[in-house]
Amino acid sequence: MRQSSLFVNTLRDAPSEAEAASHQLLLRGGFIRQLAAGVYSYLPLGWRVLRKIESIVREELERAGAQELLMPALQPAELWRQSGRYSVYGPELIRLKDRHDREFALGPTHEEVIASLVKNEIGSYRKLPVTLFQIQTKFRDERRPRFGLLRGREFLMKDAYSFDTSWEGLDRSYKAMYKAYARIFERCGLNFKPVEADAGAIGGEGGTHEFMALAEIGEDTIATCGACDYSANLEKAKAGPEEAASPEADEESAQPIHTPGARTIEEVARFLQIEPKDIIKTLIYLADNRPVAVLLRGDHEANEVKLKNVLGVEELALADAATTAAVTGAPTGFVGPIGLQIPILADSGVLGMGSGTAGANKADYHCRNVVPGRDFSVERTGDFRNAKEGDRCPHCEAGTLQFHKGIELGHVFKLGTKYSEALNARFLDSNGREQTMIMGCYGIGLSRVMAAVAEQKRDERGLIWPLALAPFQAHIIPVSSKNETQMRTAEELYGRLRSLGIEAILDDREERAGVKFNDSDLFGIPVRIVVGKDAENGRVEFIERGIGESEVIAAEEAVSRILNLYSPKPD
Amino acid sequence: MRQSSLFVNTLRDAPSEAEAASHQLLLRGGFIRQLAAGVYSYLPLGWRVLRKIESIVREELERAGAQELLMPALQPAELWRQSGRYSVYGPELIRLKDRHDREFALGPTHEEVIASLVKNEIGSYRKLPVTLFQIQTKFRDERRPRFGLLRGREFLMKDAYSFDTSWEGLDRSYKAMYKAYARIFERCGLNFKPVEADAGAIGGEGGTHEFMALAEIGEDTIATCGACDYSANLEKAKAGPEEAASPEADEESAQPIHTPGARTIEEVARFLQIEPKDIIKTLIYLADNRPVAVLLRGDHEANEVKLKNVLGVEELALADAATTAAVTGAPTGFVGPIGLQIPILADSGVLGMGSGTAGANKADYHCRNVVPGRDFSVERTGDFRNAKEGDRCPHCEAGTLQFHKGIELGHVFKLGTKYSEALNARFLDSNGREQTMIMGCYGIGLSRVMAAVAEQKRDERGLIWPLALAPFQAHIIPVSSKNETQMRTAEELYGRLRSLGIEAILDDREERAGVKFNDSDLFGIPVRIVVGKDAENGRVEFIERGIGESEVIAAEEAVSRILNLYSPKPD
């Protein structure tokens, strides 16, 4: 491609709306443009990158035995009603009516459609297992689109669905996808980690993993063990057992104590000269609109995902002050477990305390020597808190947990029979008995992968694309467009590389060298060949973007280095 | 691919909702499935065909110098208001509101978005011309979706847009696309014709062509000349000059004649024993709600597209009986031009008549010897009628016009400045003066191409895909899955073909031969290799689907024939 014809316009400054570095650089380099909040056009440079990601995804999915198809974006609301998601999905689901007033949803995902499709095509165990995938534009009306392609409302996604006759079969399908995902992200040059994630009420242990790109801007927190390979999303991560500090049996009874104005854990601790970990934190939640109390050690945070799972509810939110007062008789900040008439869930950390200080359910009062079991009864105990940095690893119990920020690139999920039940996707087994298909689903956000790579691979001057994703493979820049030798050498190189199948771009514009170099930095093409005054001697500058120094070498040597860089490596 | 794993389910009978042969066979062969009216899933077989069409389109567009990008489906209503189309487009445009109540349209086409994009990226003539394209799912809420993929509500389309600094530049961009389109449809194996089409108020002569696949089921009528290469959509086609039958000067004045109950042209002709071509047909239209009279020779049909263009109106419809009576004083069937107080448009065929019989604007009466100019005045004359089969060719004036039915595969269109004006897409010319960009737009319905090929390439047993589009390139069918020699030979062939880069499918199912052959007919794979009892002697049956007889040849010979069939041919 000749750069003079390329539809691109680099920007000197980052548009003010762009917070994330990837977003800034994708805009500045002319890869994407915003049309509306969370809705982007991919300009030719960006589209070339996205198509390379798409090819890698397609190749690896096919290698794993999945078959590609394409389902519609327009989905009859009826299907979503069958699965029960039409009401649950909320405003993220874009709804519309056609000219005959029939309701449709714009597909954010396709479990309903594929289950209904497979139900009609497959009737026997002989045609199972099957894994199907599509690469398609999805729609999700995010409350707060942000970070450019990282959280958009219209985005390119690969979604795959597996159908098996048994849970063991699902395990195999799941593992095949897991392996394909690892290969995909490796080939995209990403620094990533598969982490255990929350599977909700379905799926059980090991039932879902997320693949996370490590990046400061990531909206997820990942807990990893320094000693073993345990890695989990914070919403799922457990803490290993605490040092067995056998709690002192507190013989004293619970005693009220005046704590005027001390509402937060920190205030109470300071006022009473105790540690936060000696305080029993009491939170009043509304779980599907019914109040429950949740007790945590003062230095621990509630994990609402875990709570929702154990309560089996769809909505969980902290009660407001009025509700809290109605349920406990006390203002927020002085709530405690004693005398509560609602179910009490205690995190196991609380039981490990022996006794502690809790709110007295009376304004400006707390209670000392509160002992679970003695002073109040616990309906349910378990792991209801977030792991903390420094917690012991739940897997090896030797290492401690460290936290990182991550961008979710994809997920693999054991769905089980949720959708096949709802949509009646059954088959006859080898005994002629009707069974329900066991499903898995597997998603990758392709446009998000692009942004995650941009987030990880950059310097202060622009992007540094990995070889496999670069919009062009070599950038040829004659220093002076007025110098005939330079232009001729550059043209020859351009022709030669193209004839060898290398995607080369020649900066044939009449621009100052500085302008060309700045644009080249923004494009982030892995190899740059600068044709300057050494062209007189048949030599050019060879630079790998983001790697080491430039070298002056013979033009032909540059060609063979490029070929070598891009020649396929053995697996 | 092993057929036992392929996600497909052939149907013995055509579903009752399918009228078109292509629709029936695409359903029966397991290529597509309907999700809602006009909304289809592409199953793996169909998706493979569509991806091949996509590749051809992409290659030819790139060869023509166009650059690929991707624009969003969600388009802010504001852009459509700027172009004035938000109100004009009608219920075909799917509208929705996001969670913040902002209005969006689901893109049926992208003139507004691309003009606004290009406006922001290009400021100077130096960056022009440019042609940009995308391959994308489009949405159009058709009043009457039908014929499967031929008229859908969600469909895959390639749309391209050119931006030039001058009309001469647009000519060049247009011709490049025209040429690319011809190559695309040739490569898809279609029997097609580029035809002149209506360009509306914009574009002028030669300003738009449609590419039509010839097919009985086509919704368009094409007029072609038997002697030259004139070819036009009926809505655009002109008739050449009539035999110069110099009309007899009619000295007699117009005379009323009692024609009780004779309302239609045929009834009047029969009653008065004259020819339809001797009758002046008078139609009352509402043009943007204002009545006009249109006169035509009795044997001619009005062409509403031509009328709309000459009147410069957006809506044109025949007036209802009440309006007709109010305007003319007569019931429908007895309307004529004499004494009308509304504008009269006369097709030039009427002027060629000299005199004729027309309605008398009085129930049960017509008038004889009605002479235009003498008995009524004509505000406008011109070509307001449909060409007829047998009309003289307007181009060579030697041949006569013949009619065919066609499916519109694509169109190329000189837009001019309609959208660049509305969206302010301007550039500075070489003199530093601001100018408006000159646009062209170019569309191909990819899913419709697939259906058109299916409509043209089939026999009573199933589809016959052209080599370039076949979902698989060779179908290997062992006659008996229990015969070891056959299975081994088939497996060897399968492995050998795959290693040579041929997309082979092996029917490894335990099915009767008849079932396998029926499915193979439905799949329509161009080459079939049947491994039967001759396998003992290393021989197989070689059949080109839809072409000639089967031959028994050595297995290795079959391999080389296949390689030869699929080896790239020089341009």
Interface residues (C-beta under 8 A of the other chain):
Chain A: S4 S5 L6 F7 V8 N9 G30 R33 L35 A36 V39 Y40 S41 Y42 L43 P44 G46 W47 L50 R51 G65 Q67 E68 L69 L70 M71 P72 A73 L74 Q75 P76 P91 E92 I94 R95 L96 D98 R99 R102 F104 L106 V113 L117 N120 E121 I122 R126 K127 V130 L132 Q136 T137 F139 D141 R143 R153 E154
Chain B: S4 S5 L6 F7 V8 N9 G30 R33 L35 A36 V39 Y40 S41 Y42 L43 P44 G46 W47 R48 L50 R51 G65 Q67 E68 L69 L70 M71 P72 A73 L74 Q75 P76 P91 E92 I94 R95 L96 D98 R99 R102 F104 L106 V113 L117 N120 E121 I122 R126 K127 V130 L132 Q136 T137 F139 D141 R143 R153 E154
